[in-house]
Amino acid sequence: MDSDGAADLLEADLTRSVIGSFYEVHRELGFGFREYIYALALELERLLTAKGSRVQREVSQRAATRACL
């Protein structure tokens, strides 16, 4: 675990960028909106693309849990 509490994340820089961008939008819009409003704001403001990330909305991903392994 490093100094900011992040355990060995596979994509630590990307994770920090996404979470940081969310907090920027949340500070701007404030509390109480539905999730899709924040997601739209992230996309419209292009905070993530400005930081070099490729952005796609609502992409399906497979997830494995212990029950599936």
TORKEDREN-376551 format. One line per field, with one value per residue: residue number from 1; residue in one letter; chain; x, y, z of N, C-alpha, C, O in turn. Coordinates in nm, 4 decimals. Layout:
<rs>
guti	c(NUM,...) $
marlum	c(a,...) $
logu	c(A,...) $
n.c1	c(X,...) $
n.c2	c(Y,...) $
n.c3	c(Z,...) $
ca.c1	c(X,...) $
ca.c2	c(Y,...) $
ca.c3	c(Z,...) $
c.c1	c(X,...) $
c.c2	c(Y,...) $
c.c3	c(Z,...) $
o.c1	c(X,...) $
o.c2	c(Y,...) $
o.c3	c(Z,...) $
</rs>
This chain:
<rs>
guti	c(1,2,3,4,5,6,7,8,9,10,11,12,13,14,15,16,17,18,19,20,21,22,23,24,25,26,27,28,29,30,31,32,33,34,35,36,37,38,39,40,41,42,43,44,45,46,47,48,49,50,51,52,53,54,55,56,57,58,59,60,61,62,63,64,65,66,67,68,69) $
marlum	c(m,d,s,d,g,a,a,d,l,l,e,a,d,l,t,r,s,v,i,g,s,f,y,e,v,h,r,e,l,g,f,g,f,r,e,y,i,y,a,l,a,l,e,l,e,r,l,l,t,a,k,g,s,r,v,q,r,e,v,s,q,r,a,a,t,r,a,c,l) $
logu	c(A,A,A,A,A,A,A,A,A,A,A,A,A,A,A,A,A,A,A,A,A,A,A,A,A,A,A,A,A,A,A,A,A,A,A,A,A,A,A,A,A,A,A,A,A,A,A,A,A,A,A,A,A,A,A,A,A,A,A,A,A,A,A,A,A,A,A,A,A) $
n.c1	c(0.0855,0.0561,0.1476,-0.0930,-0.2894,-0.3723,-0.3965,-0.1968,-0.3040,-0.4160,-0.4496,-0.3638,-0.3065,-0.5047,-0.7323,-0.7072,-0.7337,-0.9974,-1.1537,-1.0714,-1.1652,-1.4394,-1.4811,-1.4228,-1.6382,-1.8475,-1.7983,-1.8532,-2.1254,-2.2580,-2.4389,-2.6829,-2.7866,-2.8986,-2.7181,-2.6764,-2.6706,-2.4306,-2.2577,-2.3094,-2.2199,-1.9470,-1.8805,-1.9608,-1.8099,-1.5687,-1.3618,-1.2220,-1.1197,-0.9595,-0.7579,-0.6320,-0.7632,-0.9592,-1.2970,-1.5958,-1.9432,-2.1433,-2.0421,-2.0436,-1.9097,-1.7472,-1.7628,-1.6044,-1.6858,-1.6242,-1.8058,-1.8359,-1.5935) $
n.c2	c(-0.1183,0.2202,0.5638,0.7123,0.5348,0.3598,0.0361,-0.1931,-0.1142,-0.2172,-0.0317,0.2264,0.5042,0.5689,0.5125,0.7054,0.9352,0.9128,0.9094,1.1541,1.3303,1.2865,1.3974,1.6656,1.7342,1.6829,1.8738,2.1021,2.0702,1.9944,1.8255,1.5591,1.4957,1.2591,0.9634,0.9526,1.2191,1.3175,1.1506,1.2362,1.4986,1.4542,1.3493,1.5560,1.7753,1.6810,1.6111,1.3794,1.3065,1.5223,1.4674,1.2684,1.0227,0.7661,0.7833,0.6107,0.5553,0.3599,0.0911,-0.2559,-0.4976,-0.7964,-0.9579,-1.1352,-1.3263,-1.4734,-1.6823,-1.7534,-1.8552) $
n.c3	c(0.0000,-0.0857,0.0020,-0.0185,0.0410,-0.1551,-0.2544,-0.4382,-0.7214,-1.0437,-1.2467,-1.1426,-1.1976,-1.3863,-1.2324,-1.0261,-1.1850,-1.2877,-1.0507,-0.9395,-1.1369,-1.1132,-0.8577,-0.9138,-1.0830,-0.9052,-0.7057,-0.8539,-0.9389,-0.7064,-0.4385,-0.4646,-0.7196,-0.9687,-1.0692,-1.3504,-1.4265,-1.3222,-1.4677,-1.7285,-1.7053,-1.6629,-1.9107,-2.0893,-2.0033,-2.0614,-1.8961,-1.8465,-2.0984,-2.1491,-1.9775,-2.1025,-2.1214,-2.2789,-2.3410,-2.2879,-2.2631,-2.0419,-2.0894,-2.1396,-1.9214,-1.8263,-1.5137,-1.2578,-0.9783,-0.6557,-0.6412,-0.9035,-0.9808) $
ca.c1	c(0.0000,0.1389,0.1190,-0.2299,-0.3807,-0.4108,-0.3270,-0.1416,-0.4073,-0.3665,-0.4527,-0.3673,-0.3144,-0.6377,-0.8274,-0.6969,-0.7853,-1.1438,-1.2097,-1.0454,-1.2575,-1.5716,-1.4867,-1.4300,-1.7769,-1.9328,-1.7803,-1.9187,-2.2711,-2.3116,-2.4955,-2.8244,-2.8313,-2.8913,-2.5884,-2.6616,-2.6376,-2.2860,-2.1919,-2.3233,-2.1308,-1.8107,-1.8625,-1.9735,-1.6970,-1.4496,-1.2539,-1.1389,-1.0465,-0.8549,-0.6490,-0.5727,-0.8373,-1.0608,-1.4221,-1.7149,-2.0463,-2.2213,-1.9814,-2.0579,-1.7877,-1.7686,-1.7033,-1.6015,-1.6908,-1.5797,-1.9061,-1.8199,-1.4602) $
ca.c2	c(0.0000,0.3402,0.6677,0.7638,0.4286,0.2762,-0.0926,-0.2142,-0.1134,-0.2471,0.0931,0.3279,0.6393,0.5830,0.5163,0.8384,1.0329,0.9007,0.9531,1.2972,1.3991,1.2821,1.4954,1.7991,1.7531,1.6871,2.0059,2.2009,2.0520,1.9778,1.6986,1.5305,1.4594,1.1168,0.9225,0.9841,1.3617,1.3282,1.0851,1.3282,1.6125,1.4091,1.3356,1.6857,1.8599,1.6158,1.6112,1.2604,1.3105,1.6244,1.4059,1.1626,0.8975,0.7416,0.7756,0.5481,0.5448,0.2386,-0.0205,-0.3798,-0.5672,-0.9191,-0.9548,-1.2655,-1.3275,-1.6024,-1.7836,-1.7938,-1.9130) $
ca.c3	c(0.0000,-0.0902,0.1017,-0.0227,0.0787,-0.2687,-0.2639,-0.5717,-0.8245,-1.1766,-1.3239,-1.0370,-1.2529,-1.4452,-1.1213,-0.9644,-1.2803,-1.2925,-0.9229,-0.9290,-1.2268,-1.0518,-0.7500,-0.9746,-1.1266,-0.7851,-0.6444,-0.9394,-0.9407,-0.5721,-0.3942,-0.4811,-0.8532,-1.0023,-1.1244,-1.4924,-1.4410,-1.3005,-1.5809,-1.8410,-1.6801,-1.6883,-2.0551,-2.1542,-1.9663,-2.1178,-1.7972,-1.8607,-2.2249,-2.1352,-1.9017,-2.1828,-2.1166,-2.3804,-2.2652,-2.3451,-2.1600,-2.0223,-2.1608,-2.0646,-1.8817,-1.7500,-1.3807,-1.1932,-0.8321,-0.6009,-0.6722,-1.0451,-1.0049) $
c.c1	c(0.0890,0.0869,-0.0238,-0.3328,-0.4233,-0.3276,-0.2882,-0.2503,-0.3447,-0.3553,-0.4615,-0.3808,-0.4516,-0.7437,-0.8264,-0.7555,-0.9382,-1.2059,-1.1883,-1.1395,-1.3986,-1.5829,-1.4915,-1.5733,-1.8684,-1.9207,-1.8533,-2.0713,-2.3323,-2.3758,-2.6394,-2.8736,-2.8251,-2.7579,-2.5714,-2.6300,-2.4874,-2.2095,-2.1961,-2.2283,-1.9854,-1.7840,-1.8637,-1.8554,-1.5661,-1.3306,-1.1614,-1.0590,-0.9356,-0.7347,-0.5895,-0.6446,-0.9343,-1.1908,-1.5308,-1.8154,-2.1123,-2.1699,-1.9972,-1.9239,-1.8257,-1.6995,-1.7103,-1.6052,-1.6434,-1.6775,-1.8918,-1.6891,-1.4546) $
c.c2	c(0.1233,0.4468,0.7203,0.6550,0.3384,0.1491,-0.1120,-0.2272,-0.1425,-0.1205,0.2115,0.4699,0.6662,0.5956,0.6532,0.9467,1.0315,0.9533,1.1027,1.3777,1.3988,1.3873,1.6384,1.8305,1.7668,1.8214,2.1138,2.1921,2.0470,1.8416,1.6833,1.4959,1.3083,1.0891,0.9653,1.1315,1.3826,1.2656,1.1739,1.4459,1.5743,1.4022,1.4719,1.7767,1.8060,1.6198,1.4917,1.2625,1.4151,1.5689,1.2867,1.0298,0.8876,0.7149,0.7096,0.5348,0.4090,0.1198,-0.1461,-0.4450,-0.6937,-0.9043,-1.0946,-1.2473,-1.4622,-1.7133,-1.8355,-1.8659,-2.0581) $
c.c3	c(0.0000,0.0052,0.0975,0.0029,-0.0350,-0.2679,-0.4098,-0.6786,-0.9600,-1.2607,-1.2278,-1.0927,-1.3134,-1.3358,-1.0544,-1.0544,-1.2834,-1.1644,-0.9032,-1.0165,-1.1710,-0.9417,-0.8033,-1.0174,-1.0054,-0.7137,-0.7233,-0.9303,-0.8013,-0.5525,-0.4427,-0.6199,-0.8716,-1.0734,-1.2698,-1.5164,-1.4231,-1.4175,-1.7044,-1.8263,-1.7059,-1.8378,-2.1229,-2.1252,-2.0215,-2.0225,-1.8161,-1.9899,-2.2202,-2.0604,-1.9755,-2.1794,-2.2337,-2.3053,-2.3473,-2.2318,-2.1609,-2.1040,-2.0781,-2.0403,-1.8084,-1.6142,-1.3200,-1.0419,-0.7834,-0.6358,-0.8149,-1.0704,-0.9800) $
o.c1	c(0.1857,-0.0074,-0.0731,-0.4525,-0.5038,-0.2051,-0.3472,-0.2842,-0.2334,-0.2605,-0.5577,-0.4594,-0.5084,-0.8338,-0.9321,-0.8197,-1.0014,-1.2998,-1.2781,-1.1885,-1.4697,-1.6831,-1.5575,-1.6239,-1.9567,-2.0202,-1.9090,-2.1388,-2.4456,-2.3679,-2.7101,-2.9925,-2.7546,-2.6949,-2.4634,-2.5683,-2.4247,-2.1085,-2.0970,-2.1641,-1.9095,-1.6784,-1.7769,-1.8071,-1.4657,-1.2152,-1.0395,-0.9421,-0.8301,-0.6227,-0.5078,-0.5915,-0.9853,-1.1935,-1.5554,-1.7781,-2.1348,-2.2452,-1.9678,-1.8366,-1.9256,-1.5918,-1.8121,-1.5354,-1.6247,-1.6361,-1.9310,-1.6751,-1.3492) $
o.c2	c(0.1309,0.4226,0.7689,0.6796,0.2478,0.1530,-0.0478,-0.3378,-0.0980,-0.1052,0.2881,0.5486,0.7737,0.6790,0.7107,1.0398,1.1372,1.0327,1.1716,1.4826,1.4989,1.4583,1.7238,1.9397,1.8526,1.8766,2.2066,2.2940,2.0906,1.7542,1.7825,1.4689,1.2387,1.1790,1.0096,1.1651,1.4562,1.3202,1.1853,1.4877,1.6522,1.4440,1.5006,1.8472,1.8769,1.6304,1.5022,1.2240,1.3973,1.6171,1.2128,0.9312,0.9888,0.6317,0.7474,0.5066,0.3499,0.0566,-0.1451,-0.4471,-0.6972,-0.8456,-1.1629,-1.1625,-1.5546,-1.8271,-1.9484,-1.9321,-2.1195) $
o.c3	c(0.0759,0.0806,0.1993,-0.0119,-0.0136,-0.2791,-0.4968,-0.7207,-0.9883,-1.3376,-1.2325,-1.0400,-1.2942,-1.3451,-1.0287,-1.0057,-1.2818,-1.1684,-0.8549,-0.9747,-1.1801,-0.9336,-0.7441,-0.9915,-1.0033,-0.6666,-0.6648,-0.9157,-0.7810,-0.6389,-0.4601,-0.6371,-0.7986,-1.1292,-1.3087,-1.6175,-1.4992,-1.4618,-1.7765,-1.9226,-1.7636,-1.8854,-2.2054,-2.2139,-2.0274,-2.0640,-1.8032,-1.9907,-2.2809,-2.0773,-1.9206,-2.2305,-2.2817,-2.2146,-2.4619,-2.1180,-2.2665,-2.1782,-1.9586,-2.1270,-1.7364,-1.6032,-1.3308,-0.9863,-0.8626,-0.6578,-0.8442,-1.1732,-0.9962) $
</rs>
